[in-house]
Amino acid sequence: MSTSTPSHNSFNTAKTLKLGKKQQYHYHSLAELGESGYDMERLPFSIKILLENLLRREDGATVTKEDIEAVIHWQAEAEPDKEIFFMPARVLLQDFTGVPAVADLAAMRAAVQQLGGKAAQINPFTPADLVIDHSVQVDHYGSAGAFGLNAKLEFQRNRERYEFLKWGQQAFDNFHVVPPDSGIVHQVNLEHLAPLAMTAEIDGEQWVYPDTVIGTDSHTTMINGLGVLGWGVGGIEAEAALLGQPSSMLIPQVVGFKLSGDLPAGVTATDLVLAVTERLRQVGVVGKFVEFFGPGLSQLGLADRATIANMAPEYGATCGIFPVDEKTMEYMRLTGRDERAALAEAYFHAQGLWFDPSQPEPHYSQVVEFDLGTVEPSLAGPSRPQDRVNLSDVRNSFRQALAQQLEREGKEVDATQRERWLGEGGNVTLAPELEHIDGNIKDNNVFKLCAPVRQPDGTTYNLCHGSVVIAAITSCTNTSNPAVLMAAGLLARNAVKRGLQTKPWVKTSLAPGSKVVTDYLIRAGLMPYLEGLRFHLAGYGCTTCIGNSGPLPDHISAAVRDTDLAVAAVLSGNRNFEGRINPQVKANYLASPPLVVAYALAGNLNMDLTKDPLGIDPNGEPVYLQDIWPDKSEVDEVIRQHVSSEEFKRVYSNIFNGDESWRGLAAPEGELFQWHNDSTYIKEPPFFHDMSPEPPGLADIQGARVLVKLGDSVTTDHISPAGAIAEESAAGQYLIQQGVKPQDFNSYGARRGNHEVMVRGTFANIRLRNQLAPGTEGGMTRLLPDGAQMTIYDAAQQYQQQGTPLIVLGGTEYGTGSSRDWAAKGTLLLGVKAVIAQSYERIHRSNLVGMGVLPLQFQNGDNADKLGLSGEERFDIVGLENLEPAQTLTVKATADDGKVTEFQVRNRIDTAKELEYVRHGGILPYVLRQAITS
């Protein structure tokens, strides 16, 4: 890409890097700042990357000399209060978030033309890659034909979306699409797309600078494992970056995570990341950078680092970055990027960005020390990734959660039976499905543990509370890591040789992050053993972790539904929120790939895999987990023999070409997309309809009603679900009215290009508990003041007809989870003007701002319950015409009897730039008006 460089160079840092005899690159030297007397050694790696970003972009307006000085003099302990503008080198998209982003860009082109501009003014300025990876579902599994059948269904369901993305590929510059069935966005980014050292032609000269990236998926942070600074943002912010708008941010605090020691035998990278997640959640790192350092760094290969970096959203950090060192270069060469590695190594050495353990440690806002030797085999669940559970405690974890759930549902639980279930007296030595006496269960009690099931082939068994009905090796978290994939294959081999089989009620699947994974599993001779346990390839993409687990078999589904069983899923993913994995599965545990295989063999969470046998071999002997767990030395040897750079080079040599189905797509052409009114997948977004050339500004909110009153830890999955669309839901009824059959609904994620579906799906998660509609789950509320119960969408429509503004009341960690732009877009389209919560997840707060919705935060330890707010009051929020960033506002809540409750909230529009976005009605109208005026 050729561009022009800002003319300012206040610190005289422009230098030249020579590589070999002919190659020469210009760059802005951090080492030159050190020579000028500035203390560069005290700055963390990540802060240095931010500093270089500003040095290169200094123009006296967006980036000033004062901005650069503020980063040079970064104060570790200072609370963030200085705004800077970060411009990523790249933007990364996946198709769930990418389709609405491309739709918004297409709609902006039409709007610009209508307002007198040229459509081509709306064009990506920043290079962008979109990987189609979130649409494949596990409809078929456990057979050699599963992958082909799932891929065929994927194209049938998503043809409109894929044609639209193919149109975007030809219509927009700097925009590339990785076709479906190629891999998971983060793994493709890690293994191929990321250059580590970015190059560009600027004013006819070659420049080099650090690769940086923002992505429309929370787990964009996976690339931090490679030393690339990047994080997840909402689709709205990503679209702005595509159009050349920098990201407004406060100079962050940086938590140093000091690693020491060695991982014990039998412990995996998954166990490590669950322990790190738990520890950092306890520390509290929301809104902060986390940077890993210390002597233990040398014990972690790049794939292990990427596993830890991937889960930064789960521990709450903006990013979890590792510095560049020899391990980084080894991985670059392994993955076929030798030339990139040579440039990167020279550049990072020249910049003083190379990790040298002999150098003084940087200053950090806080240092957390962590001994790798303390890590134990673990899972996380049953509904949050930060809730780590030792392998030996999984049984009790599930039973406690089940008891709490039953009590929450108001079901009577006899105290004696509860003790039998939760205490030692209820323990079992084999899964309860196997404990038959004349067809009955020995330990049957008030919990109604089990229900008889007959499979189509005549096999009978009892399905029980805790039965593992889904076991999935999936998600970018682990499938980028050969150590845990090979361990899963070796454990499968050992299990098959002992005569074990997975239980018949378990839906098994293997969905790797790239085709390299299946290549090395086949080369190592391990794929037949995984297939022998029904872990056949189901697809290359984000399946179970995103909610694309597909339906349970009919006989399983019926048993779960008819007897209200609390069945379980075990997956090697990073997300396990309520209602996400499968609507019928109530307990979801994250685990390493080998433990996923182990639980498929065991078949139930009501086992202690450190003590109880996984099953009985043909000789009648019990087989324990330790009997089949592979030795680390064998895992390392198999990796050494069968994971090679040739595989990476071959797989990625034609990554943008796609298969025959993709190449055969007949995509439309032209600058403007021709919208089809009858489409149920792609509709013109309404955000620019009747947009005025001038911004509307802000006005006071008066007489607002509460649409939804929520508790703590409400996720973006609760606000905007990504999984199955229920037939009886508002979105399901809309699709039926459009002539779509329920079997063709697809998922909410796949329908994100249709705002009519998405607004009806907002606050429609089946596990959402709206306190305004007690005793209900799902998208229900009461229309005030009469209190009639109806869907949230229907109530919002009636409020809008009345001209009544709406607000949402929330608790702590509001909007945690995925960087889901529709959680903010849907909130806006429902008519919500403001959200008042105790605290916000970083990305969702930014997304609300990006859509022009006010994020307000309770002060002084207040929350809705402490203030006695029922949610039935009318709310006034005044002073918005002269709003300032982080301003304290007074809210008045007036009850029907006239009682007024006043309380303070902090405006969480944190920066002047964000305030400008809100005054324009959101970041997209702001960018559109900027395009017209420029």
Summary of the structure (lengths in Angstrom):
residues: 934
radius of gyration: 27.2
end to end distance: 21.2
largest distance: 85.6
contacts: 3454
relative contact order: 0.11
helix: 38%
strand: 20%
